[in-house]
């Protein structure tokens, strides 16, 4: 088992230096669909998949609302 003070230190660091979930969420919501359009029409590529991009976009939605959980 881990030492209790070590676990408290880890929890304190996580609270102190929280990852920028909001920034990552907004970045994903904007860039996944927009780069589909860019790669589909402006620079055609065979590997562009709208399904994967929409799944990634939907997965970015919870990152935006993490402060409300």
N, C-alpha and C positions, 0 to 999 in steps of 0.2 A: 504494500500500500504506500501511497505517496504521503509525504509529510503534510500535515494540515496547513502549516505556514506556507509551504510551497504552493499548495492549491489556492490559498488566499492571494498570494503574490500573482499567480497566473490570472485569477479573476480580476484583480486590480488592474493589471496591464491590459486586459481585454476591454474593460470599461474605459480606461484612460485613452487607449489608442484604437478606437473602433474603426473597422474598415469602412471606407466610403461607399456603403451600399447604395445610397441615393444616387450618387454620381455614376456608378456602374449601371444601375437600372435605367437611368435616363439615357446614358450612352448607348445601351443595348436597344432600347425602344426606338431610338432615332436611327441608329446605324444598320441594324439588321435588315429592316425593310428597304431603306434607302439604297444600300449597296446591292440589294437584289435588282432594283431598277437600273442602277448604273451598270452592273455586270450583265444584265439581260439585254438592255437596249443600246447602251452607249459603247460597251466593249463586250460583245457577245462571247460567252464562254459556255462550254458544255456542262460544267460541274455545278451550275447554279440551280439550287433546289428551293422552291418557294415553301415546301412543306417543312424542311429543316429550319428555314429562316423564321417561319411563323412560330414553330415550337420554341425556338430560342427567344423570340420576342415575348411570347407568353411567359416563359420562365423568368424574364426580367421584371415582369410586373410585381411579383412579391418583394423584390429588392427595394422598390420605391416605397412600399408601405410598412417596412420593418419597424419604424418608430411607433406605429399605431398598434403593434401586436402586444 
